[in-house]
Structures are given as C-alpha cells and as structure tokens.
C-alpha cells in the first residue's frame, strides 16, 4: 500500500483535503473519484501529482 493525498478543488480553490492508502495510482484515482462528489480532485503521492480528475459529465439523454 502507498499513501496518497487528495485535494478537492472548486473554482480553482482548495475546499478540502484527505489522506488515503491505496494499492497503486489507479486504485487511488478510483477512490478519489468516488469521494470527489463532482469536484475536481488532484491525487498526489510522495513524488508529486499523480492525476487530476475532472468531475464526470452528465450523459446526454437519448432522443426518442
């Protein structure tokens, strides 16, 4: 397990942060997306920024 730090951003401003342990960068990104609640989340480890996760876009409704 590795330690990661999550930074939650809104309008390019830090609104919260959190520390997590995850098996790898991909697992950390999955946790960050789940906890992000529609915010931009930066995932960092001891070496630097790993990933920036943008909020998921709503899926367009199918035309009927």
PDB file of N, CA, C, O and CB in Angstrom:
ATOM      1  N   UNK A   1       0.844  -1.183   0.000  1.00  0.00           N
ATOM      2  CA  UNK A   1       0.000   0.000   0.000  1.00  0.00           C
ATOM      3  C   UNK A   1       0.884   1.239   0.000  1.00  0.00           C
ATOM      4  O   UNK A   1       1.967   1.264   0.585  1.00  0.00           O
ATOM      5  CB  UNK A   1      -0.957   0.002   1.218  1.00  0.00           C
ATOM      6  N   UNK A   2       0.388   2.248  -0.667  1.00  0.00           N
ATOM      7  CA  UNK A   2       1.095   3.527  -0.717  1.00  0.00           C
ATOM      8  C   UNK A   2       0.168   4.614  -0.168  1.00  0.00           C
ATOM      9  O   UNK A   2      -1.055   4.476  -0.195  1.00  0.00           O
ATOM     10  CB  UNK A   2       1.556   3.865  -2.181  1.00  0.00           C
ATOM     11  N   UNK A   3       0.762   5.675   0.321  1.00  0.00           N
ATOM     12  CA  UNK A   3      -0.007   6.800   0.855  1.00  0.00           C
ATOM     13  C   UNK A   3      -0.216   7.840  -0.238  1.00  0.00           C
ATOM     14  O   UNK A   3       0.687   8.134  -1.021  1.00  0.00           O
ATOM     15  CB  UNK A   3       0.709   7.433   2.079  1.00  0.00           C
ATOM     16  N   UNK A   4      -1.416   8.384  -0.273  1.00  0.00           N
ATOM     17  CA  UNK A   4      -1.783   9.421  -1.242  1.00  0.00           C
ATOM     18  C   UNK A   4      -2.498  10.545  -0.506  1.00  0.00           C
ATOM     19  O   UNK A   4      -3.073  10.347   0.564  1.00  0.00           O
ATOM     20  CB  UNK A   4      -2.683   8.841  -2.384  1.00  0.00           C
ATOM     21  N   UNK A   5      -2.448  11.720  -1.105  1.00  0.00           N
ATOM     22  CA  UNK A   5      -3.183  12.850  -0.554  1.00  0.00           C
ATOM     23  C   UNK A   5      -4.106  13.361  -1.654  1.00  0.00           C
ATOM     24  O   UNK A   5      -3.688  13.521  -2.801  1.00  0.00           O
ATOM     25  CB  UNK A   5      -2.214  13.984  -0.035  1.00  0.00           C
ATOM     26  N   UNK A   6      -5.349  13.614  -1.303  1.00  0.00           N
ATOM     27  CA  UNK A   6      -6.346  14.105  -2.250  1.00  0.00           C
ATOM     28  C   UNK A   6      -6.649  15.564  -1.933  1.00  0.00           C
ATOM     29  O   UNK A   6      -6.871  15.931  -0.779  1.00  0.00           O
ATOM     30  CB  UNK A   6      -7.644  13.244  -2.199  1.00  0.00           C
ATOM     31  N   UNK A   7      -6.654  16.384  -2.970  1.00  0.00           N
ATOM     32  CA  UNK A   7      -7.006  17.800  -2.832  1.00  0.00           C
ATOM     33  C   UNK A   7      -8.259  18.055  -3.659  1.00  0.00           C
ATOM     34  O   UNK A   7      -8.267  17.827  -4.868  1.00  0.00           O
ATOM     35  CB  UNK A   7      -5.827  18.736  -3.289  1.00  0.00           C
ATOM     36  N   UNK A   8      -9.312  18.526  -3.009  1.00  0.00           N
ATOM     37  CA  UNK A   8     -10.592  18.800  -3.658  1.00  0.00           C
ATOM     38  C   UNK A   8     -10.655  20.284  -3.990  1.00  0.00           C
ATOM     39  O   UNK A   8     -10.447  21.132  -3.122  1.00  0.00           O
ATOM     40  CB  UNK A   8     -11.793  18.377  -2.750  1.00  0.00           C
ATOM     41  N   UNK A   9     -10.945  20.593  -5.258  1.00  0.00           N
ATOM     42  CA  UNK A   9     -10.937  21.973  -5.731  1.00  0.00           C
ATOM     43  C   UNK A   9     -12.300  22.380  -6.284  1.00  0.00           C
ATOM     44  O   UNK A   9     -13.010  21.578  -6.891  1.00  0.00           O
ATOM     45  CB  UNK A   9      -9.863  22.159  -6.798  1.00  0.00           C
ATOM     46  N   UNK A  10     -12.639  23.625  -6.062  1.00  0.00           N
ATOM     47  CA  UNK A  10     -13.828  24.220  -6.676  1.00  0.00           C
ATOM     48  C   UNK A  10     -13.432  25.620  -7.120  1.00  0.00           C
ATOM     49  O   UNK A  10     -12.900  26.399  -6.329  1.00  0.00           O
ATOM     50  CB  UNK A  10     -15.064  24.249  -5.677  1.00  0.00           C
ATOM     51  N   UNK A  11     -13.688  25.937  -8.365  1.00  0.00           N
ATOM     52  CA  UNK A  11     -13.310  27.243  -8.924  1.00  0.00           C
ATOM     53  C   UNK A  11     -11.828  27.523  -8.688  1.00  0.00           C
ATOM     54  O   UNK A  11     -11.445  28.636  -8.328  1.00  0.00           O
ATOM     55  CB  UNK A  11     -14.168  28.368  -8.303  1.00  0.00           C
ATOM     56  N   UNK A  12     -11.003  26.501  -8.894  1.00  0.00           N
ATOM     57  CA  UNK A  12      -9.547  26.585  -8.725  1.00  0.00           C
ATOM     58  C   UNK A  12      -9.114  26.940  -7.309  1.00  0.00           C
ATOM     59  O   UNK A  12      -8.015  27.460  -7.115  1.00  0.00           O
ATOM     60  CB  UNK A  12      -8.989  27.600  -9.674  1.00  0.00           C
ATOM     61  N   UNK A  13      -9.951  26.671  -6.327  1.00  0.00           N
ATOM     62  CA  UNK A  13      -9.607  26.918  -4.921  1.00  0.00           C
ATOM     63  C   UNK A  13      -9.733  25.626  -4.131  1.00  0.00           C
ATOM     64  O   UNK A  13     -10.646  24.831  -4.349  1.00  0.00           O
ATOM     65  CB  UNK A  13     -10.514  28.019  -4.309  1.00  0.00           C
ATOM     66  N   UNK A  14      -8.810  25.437  -3.219  1.00  0.00           N
ATOM     67  CA  UNK A  14      -8.835  24.267  -2.352  1.00  0.00           C
ATOM     68  C   UNK A  14     -10.015  24.365  -1.393  1.00  0.00           C
ATOM     69  O   UNK A  14     -10.159  25.352  -0.671  1.00  0.00           O
ATOM     70  CB  UNK A  14      -7.509  24.131  -1.572  1.00  0.00           C
ATOM     71  N   UNK A  15     -10.862  23.328  -1.390  1.00  0.00           N
ATOM     72  CA  UNK A  15     -12.006  23.334  -0.468  1.00  0.00           C
ATOM     73  C   UNK A  15     -11.890  22.240   0.598  1.00  0.00           C
ATOM     74  O   UNK A  15     -12.548  22.313   1.635  1.00  0.00           O
ATOM     75  CB  UNK A  15     -13.311  23.156  -1.250  1.00  0.00           C
ATOM     76  N   UNK A  16     -11.044  21.216   0.342  1.00  0.00           N
ATOM     77  CA  UNK A  16     -10.862  20.140   1.324  1.00  0.00           C
ATOM     78  C   UNK A  16      -9.672  19.288   0.896  1.00  0.00           C
ATOM     79  O   UNK A  16      -9.192  19.380  -0.234  1.00  0.00           O
ATOM     80  CB  UNK A  16     -12.157  19.262   1.456  1.00  0.00           C
ATOM     81  N   UNK A  17      -9.215  18.466   1.817  1.00  0.00           N
ATOM     82  CA  UNK A  17      -8.149  17.514   1.501  1.00  0.00           C
ATOM     83  C   UNK A  17      -8.364  16.264   2.337  1.00  0.00           C
ATOM     84  O   UNK A  17      -9.109  16.268   3.317  1.00  0.00           O
ATOM     85  CB  UNK A  17      -6.735  18.129   1.766  1.00  0.00           C
ATOM     86  N   UNK A  18      -7.695  15.193   1.926  1.00  0.00           N
ATOM     87  CA  UNK A  18      -7.877  13.910   2.585  1.00  0.00           C
ATOM     88  C   UNK A  18      -6.642  13.055   2.323  1.00  0.00           C
ATOM     89  O   UNK A  18      -6.013  13.187   1.274  1.00  0.00           O
ATOM     90  CB  UNK A  18      -9.173  13.198   2.086  1.00  0.00           C
ATOM     91  N   UNK A  19      -6.293  12.196   3.247  1.00  0.00           N
ATOM     92  CA  UNK A  19      -5.204  11.238   3.066  1.00  0.00           C
ATOM     93  C   UNK A  19      -5.794   9.840   2.947  1.00  0.00           C
ATOM     94  O   UNK A  19      -6.719   9.481   3.676  1.00  0.00           O
ATOM     95  CB  UNK A  19      -4.186  11.311   4.243  1.00  0.00           C
ATOM     96  N   UNK A  20      -5.247   9.052   2.018  1.00  0.00           N
ATOM     97  CA  UNK A  20      -5.722   7.686   1.815  1.00  0.00           C
ATOM     98  C   UNK A  20      -4.527   6.763   1.601  1.00  0.00           C
ATOM     99  O   UNK A  20      -3.419   7.219   1.318  1.00  0.00           O
ATOM    100  CB  UNK A  20      -6.699   7.609   0.609  1.00  0.00           C
ATOM    101  N   UNK A  21      -4.761   5.477   1.737  1.00  0.00           N
ATOM    102  CA  UNK A  21      -3.814   4.448   1.346  1.00  0.00           C
ATOM    103  C   UNK A  21      -4.456   3.665   0.209  1.00  0.00           C
ATOM    104  O   UNK A  21      -5.644   3.346   0.263  1.00  0.00           O
ATOM    105  CB  UNK A  21      -3.433   3.512   2.555  1.00  0.00           C
ATOM    106  N   UNK A  22      -3.675   3.358  -0.817  1.00  0.00           N
ATOM    107  CA  UNK A  22      -4.191   2.610  -1.962  1.00  0.00           C
ATOM    108  C   UNK A  22      -3.093   1.721  -2.516  1.00  0.00           C
ATOM    109  O   UNK A  22      -1.906   1.970  -2.303  1.00  0.00           O
ATOM    110  CB  UNK A  22      -4.726   3.564  -3.058  1.00  0.00           C
ATOM    111  N   UNK A  23      -3.501   0.685  -3.227  1.00  0.00           N
ATOM    112  CA  UNK A  23      -2.564  -0.286  -3.780  1.00  0.00           C
ATOM    113  C   UNK A  23      -1.659   0.324  -4.846  1.00  0.00           C
ATOM    114  O   UNK A  23      -0.482  -0.025  -4.937  1.00  0.00           O
ATOM    115  CB  UNK A  23      -3.321  -1.458  -4.364  1.00  0.00           C
ATOM    116  N   UNK A  24      -2.209   1.241  -5.656  1.00  0.00           N
ATOM    117  CA  UNK A  24      -1.428   1.866  -6.724  1.00  0.00           C
ATOM    118  C   UNK A  24      -2.131   3.148  -7.168  1.00  0.00           C
ATOM    119  O   UNK A  24      -3.164   3.523  -6.613  1.00  0.00           O
ATOM    120  CB  UNK A  24      -1.241   0.890  -7.930  1.00  0.00           C
ATOM    121  N   UNK A  25      -1.559   3.816  -8.177  1.00  0.00           N
ATOM    122  CA  UNK A  25      -2.116   5.087  -8.658  1.00  0.00           C
ATOM    123  C   UNK A  25      -3.548   4.938  -9.165  1.00  0.00           C
ATOM    124  O   UNK A  25      -4.391   5.800  -8.918  1.00  0.00           O
ATOM    125  CB  UNK A  25      -1.241   5.653  -9.766  1.00  0.00           C
ATOM    126  N   UNK A  26      -3.822   3.841  -9.876  1.00  0.00           N
ATOM    127  CA  UNK A  26      -5.169   3.635 -10.418  1.00  0.00           C
ATOM    128  C   UNK A  26      -6.188   3.448  -9.298  1.00  0.00           C
ATOM    129  O   UNK A  26      -7.292   3.988  -9.367  1.00  0.00           O
ATOM    130  CB  UNK A  26      -5.190   2.416 -11.357  1.00  0.00           C
ATOM    131  N   UNK A  27      -5.829   2.694  -8.277  1.00  0.00           N
ATOM    132  CA  UNK A  27      -6.735   2.499  -7.142  1.00  0.00           C
ATOM    133  C   UNK A  27      -6.961   3.823  -6.421  1.00  0.00           C
ATOM    134  O   UNK A  27      -8.081   4.109  -5.997  1.00  0.00           O
ATOM    135  CB  UNK A  27      -6.171   1.442  -6.163  1.00  0.00           C
ATOM    136  N   UNK A  28      -5.925   4.624  -6.278  1.00  0.00           N
ATOM    137  CA  UNK A  28      -6.070   5.936  -5.645  1.00  0.00           C
ATOM    138  C   UNK A  28      -7.002   6.828  -6.455  1.00  0.00           C
ATOM    139  O   UNK A  28      -7.814   7.558  -5.887  1.00  0.00           O
ATOM    140  CB  UNK A  28      -4.701   6.611  -5.485  1.00  0.00           C
ATOM    141  N   UNK A  29      -6.889   6.771  -7.775  1.00  0.00           N
ATOM    142  CA  UNK A  29      -7.767   7.567  -8.635  1.00  0.00           C
ATOM    143  C   UNK A  29      -9.218   7.125  -8.497  1.00  0.00           C
ATOM    144  O   UNK A  29     -10.117   7.965  -8.485  1.00  0.00           O
ATOM    145  CB  UNK A  29      -7.324   7.460 -10.097  1.00  0.00           C
ATOM    146  N   UNK A  30      -9.460   5.825  -8.394  1.00  0.00           N
ATOM    147  CA  UNK A  30     -10.838   5.337  -8.215  1.00  0.00           C
ATOM    148  C   UNK A  30     -11.421   5.838  -6.897  1.00  0.00           C
ATOM    149  O   UNK A  30     -12.571   6.273  -6.854  1.00  0.00           O
ATOM    150  CB  UNK A  30     -10.880   3.791  -8.258  1.00  0.00           C
ATOM    151  N   UNK A  31     -10.644   5.782  -5.834  1.00  0.00           N
ATOM    152  CA  UNK A  31     -11.110   6.271  -4.537  1.00  0.00           C
ATOM    153  C   UNK A  31     -11.388   7.767  -4.619  1.00  0.00           C
ATOM    154  O   UNK A  31     -12.403   8.243  -4.111  1.00  0.00           O
ATOM    155  CB  UNK A  31     -10.070   5.972  -3.430  1.00  0.00           C
ATOM    156  N   UNK A  32     -10.488   8.504  -5.258  1.00  0.00           N
ATOM    157  CA  UNK A  32     -10.652   9.954  -5.384  1.00  0.00           C
ATOM    158  C   UNK A  32     -11.930  10.296  -6.147  1.00  0.00           C
ATOM    159  O   UNK A  32     -12.654  11.218  -5.769  1.00  0.00           O
ATOM    160  CB  UNK A  32      -9.436  10.570  -6.090  1.00  0.00           C
ATOM    161  N   UNK A  33     -12.205   9.555  -7.218  1.00  0.00           N
ATOM    162  CA  UNK A  33     -13.420   9.826  -7.994  1.00  0.00           C
ATOM    163  C   UNK A  33     -14.672   9.556  -7.155  1.00  0.00           C
ATOM    164  O   UNK A  33     -15.643  10.308  -7.225  1.00  0.00           O
ATOM    165  CB  UNK A  33     -13.444   8.966  -9.278  1.00  0.00           C
ATOM    166  N   UNK A  34     -14.646   8.490  -6.369  1.00  0.00           N
ATOM    167  CA  UNK A  34     -15.794   8.170  -5.517  1.00  0.00           C
ATOM    168  C   UNK A  34     -16.007   9.240  -4.462  1.00  0.00           C
ATOM    169  O   UNK A  34     -17.146   9.603  -4.170  1.00  0.00           O
ATOM    170  CB  UNK A  34     -15.604   6.809  -4.847  1.00  0.00           C
ATOM    171  N   UNK A  35     -14.941   9.743  -3.894  1.00  0.00           N
ATOM    172  CA  UNK A  35     -15.045  10.733  -2.822  1.00  0.00           C
ATOM    173  C   UNK A  35     -15.179  12.153  -3.342  1.00  0.00           C
ATOM    174  O   UNK A  35     -15.505  13.063  -2.579  1.00  0.00           O
ATOM    175  CB  UNK A  35     -13.844  10.643  -1.923  1.00  0.00           C
ATOM    176  N   UNK A  36     -14.932  12.358  -4.634  1.00  0.00           N
ATOM    177  CA  UNK A  36     -14.889  13.698  -5.207  1.00  0.00           C
ATOM    178  C   UNK A  36     -16.198  14.442  -5.235  1.00  0.00           C
ATOM    179  O   UNK A  36     -16.208  15.672  -5.232  1.00  0.00           O
ATOM    180  CB  UNK A  36     -14.384  13.619  -6.558  1.00  0.00           C
ATOM    181  N   UNK A  37     -17.305  13.724  -5.263  1.00  0.00           N
ATOM    182  CA  UNK A  37     -18.630  14.337  -5.224  1.00  0.00           C
ATOM    183  C   UNK A  37     -18.766  15.481  -6.227  1.00  0.00           C
ATOM    184  O   UNK A  37     -19.272  16.552  -5.891  1.00  0.00           O
ATOM    185  CB  UNK A  37     -18.925  14.843  -3.824  1.00  0.00           C
ATOM    186  N   UNK A  38     -18.309  15.248  -7.461  1.00  0.00           N
ATOM    187  CA  UNK A  38     -18.478  16.237  -8.516  1.00  0.00           C
ATOM    188  C   UNK A  38     -17.460  17.363  -8.501  1.00  0.00           C
ATOM    189  O   UNK A  38     -17.614  18.333  -9.245  1.00  0.00           O
ATOM    190  CB  UNK A  38     -19.825  16.814  -8.426  1.00  0.00           C
ATOM    191  N   UNK A  39     -16.429  17.265  -7.680  1.00  0.00           N
ATOM    192  CA  UNK A  39     -15.388  18.292  -7.623  1.00  0.00           C
ATOM    193  C   UNK A  39     -14.171  17.829  -8.429  1.00  0.00           C
ATOM    194  O   UNK A  39     -14.012  16.640  -8.706  1.00  0.00           O
ATOM    195  CB  UNK A  39     -14.988  18.596  -6.145  1.00  0.00           C
ATOM    196  N   UNK A  40     -13.328  18.775  -8.796  1.00  0.00           N
ATOM    197  CA  UNK A  40     -12.022  18.430  -9.338  1.00  0.00           C
ATOM    198  C   UNK A  40     -11.194  17.898  -8.175  1.00  0.00           C
ATOM    199  O   UNK A  40     -11.186  18.488  -7.095  1.00  0.00           O
ATOM    200  CB  UNK A  40     -11.324  19.669 -10.037  1.00  0.00           C
ATOM    201  N   UNK A  41     -10.494  16.780  -8.393  1.00  0.00           N
ATOM    202  CA  UNK A  41      -9.660  16.195  -7.348  1.00  0.00           C
ATOM    203  C   UNK A  41      -8.262  15.980  -7.903  1.00  0.00           C
ATOM    204  O   UNK A  41      -8.094  15.360  -8.953  1.00  0.00           O
ATOM    205  CB  UNK A  41     -10.263  14.858  -6.825  1.00  0.00           C
ATOM    206  N   UNK A  42      -7.254  16.494  -7.194  1.00  0.00           N
ATOM    207  CA  UNK A  42      -5.863  16.208  -7.526  1.00  0.00           C
ATOM    208  C   UNK A  42      -5.393  15.089  -6.606  1.00  0.00           C
ATOM    209  O   UNK A  42      -5.613  15.133  -5.396  1.00  0.00           O
ATOM    210  CB  UNK A  42      -4.957  17.487  -7.383  1.00  0.00           C
ATOM    211  N   UNK A  43      -4.745  14.086  -7.195  1.00  0.00           N
ATOM    212  CA  UNK A  43      -4.210  12.956  -6.445  1.00  0.00           C
ATOM    213  C   UNK A  43      -2.688  13.103  -6.419  1.00  0.00           C
ATOM    214  O   UNK A  43      -2.049  13.200  -7.466  1.00  0.00           O
ATOM    215  CB  UNK A  43      -4.647  11.578  -7.082  1.00  0.00           C
ATOM    216  N   UNK A  44      -2.119  13.117  -5.223  1.00  0.00           N
ATOM    217  CA  UNK A  44      -0.679  13.275  -5.049  1.00  0.00           C
ATOM    218  C   UNK A  44      -0.124  12.108  -4.238  1.00  0.00           C
ATOM    219  O   UNK A  44      -0.800  11.557  -3.370  1.00  0.00           O
ATOM    220  CB  UNK A  44      -0.354  14.619  -4.359  1.00  0.00           C
ATOM    221  N   UNK A  45       1.133  11.742  -4.542  1.00  0.00           N
ATOM    222  CA  UNK A  45       1.864  10.815  -3.681  1.00  0.00           C
ATOM    223  C   UNK A  45       3.142  11.525  -3.231  1.00  0.00           C
ATOM    224  O   UNK A  45       3.278  12.730  -3.446  1.00  0.00           O
ATOM    225  CB  UNK A  45       2.187   9.455  -4.428  1.00  0.00           C
ATOM    226  N   UNK A  46       4.059  10.822  -2.627  1.00  0.00           N
ATOM    227  CA  UNK A  46       5.275  11.440  -2.088  1.00  0.00           C
ATOM    228  C   UNK A  46       6.159  12.038  -3.180  1.00  0.00           C
ATOM    229  O   UNK A  46       6.995  12.895  -2.892  1.00  0.00           O
ATOM    230  CB  UNK A  46       6.069  10.416  -1.299  1.00  0.00           C
ATOM    231  N   UNK A  47       5.989  11.605  -4.416  1.00  0.00           N
ATOM    232  CA  UNK A  47       6.839  12.058  -5.515  1.00  0.00           C
ATOM    233  C   UNK A  47       6.242  13.218  -6.301  1.00  0.00           C
ATOM    234  O   UNK A  47       6.949  13.854  -7.083  1.00  0.00           O
ATOM    235  CB  UNK A  47       7.108  10.917  -6.446  1.00  0.00           C
ATOM    236  N   UNK A  48       4.964  13.505  -6.112  1.00  0.00           N
ATOM    237  CA  UNK A  48       4.332  14.601  -6.833  1.00  0.00           C
ATOM    238  C   UNK A  48       2.914  14.259  -7.245  1.00  0.00           C
ATOM    239  O   UNK A  48       2.342  13.258  -6.814  1.00  0.00           O
ATOM    240  CB  UNK A  48       5.146  14.964  -8.051  1.00  0.00           C
ATOM    241  N   UNK A  49       2.362  15.114  -8.087  1.00  0.00           N
ATOM    242  CA  UNK A  49       0.986  14.918  -8.547  1.00  0.00           C
ATOM    243  C   UNK A  49       0.911  13.708  -9.460  1.00  0.00           C
ATOM    244  O   UNK A  49       1.718  13.550 -10.376  1.00  0.00           O
ATOM    245  CB  UNK A  49       0.465  16.171  -9.275  1.00  0.00           C
ATOM    246  N   UNK A  50      -0.068  12.860  -9.197  1.00  0.00           N
ATOM    247  CA  UNK A  50      -0.268  11.632  -9.961  1.00  0.00           C
ATOM    248  C   UNK A  50      -1.321  11.843 -11.044  1.00  0.00           C
ATOM    249  O   UNK A  50      -1.157  11.400 -12.180  1.00  0.00           O
ATOM    250  CB  UNK A  50      -0.680  10.479  -9.032  1.00  0.00           C
ATOM    251  N   UNK A  51      -2.411  12.529 -10.674  1.00  0.00           N
ATOM    252  CA  UNK A  51      -3.535  12.662 -11.590  1.00  0.00           C
ATOM    253  C   UNK A  51      -4.418  13.821 -11.177  1.00  0.00           C
ATOM    254  O   UNK A  51      -4.494  14.178 -10.001  1.00  0.00           O
ATOM    255  CB  UNK A  51      -4.347  11.370 -11.643  1.00  0.00           C
ATOM    256  N   UNK A  52      -5.094  14.409 -12.175  1.00  0.00           N
ATOM    257  CA  UNK A  52      -6.152  15.391 -11.921  1.00  0.00           C
ATOM    258  C   UNK A  52      -7.429  14.777 -12.462  1.00  0.00           C
ATOM    259  O   UNK A  52      -7.498  14.402 -13.633  1.00  0.00           O
ATOM    260  CB  UNK A  52      -5.844  16.803 -12.592  1.00  0.00           C
ATOM    261  N   UNK A  53      -8.439  14.675 -11.612  1.00  0.00           N
ATOM    262  CA  UNK A  53      -9.714  14.086 -12.015  1.00  0.00           C
ATOM    263  C   UNK A  53     -10.764  15.186 -12.116  1.00  0.00           C
ATOM    264  O   UNK A  53     -11.084  15.849 -11.130  1.00  0.00           O
ATOM    265  CB  UNK A  53     -10.163  12.984 -11.012  1.00  0.00           C
ATOM    266  N   UNK A  54     -11.285  15.367 -13.303  1.00  0.00           N
ATOM    267  CA  UNK A  54     -12.354  16.333 -13.518  1.00  0.00           C
ATOM    268  C   UNK A  54     -13.680  15.685 -13.158  1.00  0.00           C
ATOM    269  O   UNK A  54     -13.798  14.461 -13.218  1.00  0.00           O
ATOM    270  CB  UNK A  54     -12.367  16.842 -14.985  1.00  0.00           C
ATOM    271  N   UNK A  55     -14.676  16.473 -12.786  1.00  0.00           N
ATOM    272  CA  UNK A  55     -15.981  15.889 -12.471  1.00  0.00           C
ATOM    273  C   UNK A  55     -16.550  15.169 -13.695  1.00  0.00           C
ATOM    274  O   UNK A  55     -16.341  15.587 -14.834  1.00  0.00           O
ATOM    275  CB  UNK A  55     -16.964  16.980 -11.985  1.00  0.00           C
ATOM    276  N   UNK A  56     -17.256  14.108 -13.439  1.00  0.00           N
ATOM    277  CA  UNK A  56     -17.894  13.361 -14.525  1.00  0.00           C
ATOM    278  C   UNK A  56     -18.960  14.228 -15.178  1.00  0.00           C
ATOM    279  O   UNK A  56     -19.723  14.917 -14.500  1.00  0.00           O
ATOM    280  CB  UNK A  56     -18.514  12.035 -14.002  1.00  0.00           C
ATOM    281  N   UNK A  57     -19.000  14.184 -16.487  1.00  0.00           N
ATOM    282  CA  UNK A  57     -20.022  14.946 -17.219  1.00  0.00           C
ATOM    283  C   UNK A  57     -21.302  14.126 -17.273  1.00  0.00           C
ATOM    284  O   UNK A  57     -21.252  12.906 -17.429  1.00  0.00           O
ATOM    285  CB  UNK A  57     -19.537  15.308 -18.663  1.00  0.00           C
ATOM    286  N   UNK A  58     -22.450  14.788 -17.145  1.00  0.00           N
ATOM    287  CA  UNK A  58     -23.706  14.038 -17.263  1.00  0.00           C
ATOM    288  C   UNK A  58     -23.864  13.473 -18.667  1.00  0.00           C
ATOM    289  O   UNK A  58     -23.520  14.118 -19.657  1.00  0.00           O
ATOM    290  CB  UNK A  58     -24.910  14.934 -16.915  1.00  0.00           C
ATOM    291  N   UNK A  59     -24.386  12.267 -18.730  1.00  0.00           N
ATOM    292  CA  UNK A  59     -24.616  11.623 -20.011  1.00  0.00           C
ATOM    293  C   UNK A  59     -25.823  12.254 -20.692  1.00  0.00           C
ATOM    294  O   UNK A  59     -26.845  12.480 -20.043  1.00  0.00           O
ATOM    295  CB  UNK A  59     -24.820  10.107 -19.833  1.00  0.00           C
ATOM    296  N   UNK A  60     -25.723  12.548 -22.010  1.00  0.00           N
ATOM    297  CA  UNK A  60     -26.878  13.112 -22.714  1.00  0.00           C
ATOM    298  C   UNK A  60     -28.005  12.089 -22.776  1.00  0.00           C
ATOM    299  O   UNK A  60     -27.771  10.887 -22.907  1.00  0.00           O
ATOM    300  CB  UNK A  60     -26.484  13.565 -24.141  1.00  0.00           C
ATOM    301  N   UNK A  61     -29.233  12.594 -22.677  1.00  0.00           N
ATOM    302  CA  UNK A  61     -30.398  11.708 -22.778  1.00  0.00           C
ATOM    303  C   UNK A  61     -30.604  11.330 -24.229  1.00  0.00           C
ATOM    304  O   UNK A  61     -30.382  12.125 -25.142  1.00  0.00           O
ATOM    305  CB  UNK A  61     -31.676  12.383 -22.202  1.00  0.00           C
ATOM    306  N   UNK A  62     -31.037  10.082 -24.416  1.00  0.00           N
ATOM    307  CA  UNK A  62     -31.278   9.612 -25.786  1.00  0.00           C
ATOM    308  C   UNK A  62     -32.551  10.247 -26.326  1.00  0.00           C
ATOM    309  O   UNK A  62     -33.539  10.407 -25.610  1.00  0.00           O
ATOM    310  CB  UNK A  62     -31.382   8.062 -25.834  1.00  0.00           C
ATOM    311  N   UNK A  63     -32.503  10.608 -27.617  1.00  0.00           N
ATOM    312  CA  UNK A  63     -33.699  11.172 -28.262  1.00  0.00           C
ATOM    313  C   UNK A  63     -34.708  10.053 -28.489  1.00  0.00           C
ATOM    314  O   UNK A  63     -34.343   8.929 -28.834  1.00  0.00           O
ATOM    315  CB  UNK A  63     -33.337  11.876 -29.616  1.00  0.00           C
ATOM    316  N   UNK A  64     -35.949  10.370 -28.295  1.00  0.00           N
ATOM    317  CA  UNK A  64     -36.994   9.357 -28.503  1.00  0.00           C
ATOM    318  C   UNK A  64     -37.789   9.658 -29.728  1.00  0.00           C
ATOM    319  O   UNK A  64     -38.712   8.916 -30.063  1.00  0.00           O
ATOM    320  CB  UNK A  64     -37.917   9.269 -27.307  1.00  0.00           C
TER     321      UNK A  64
END
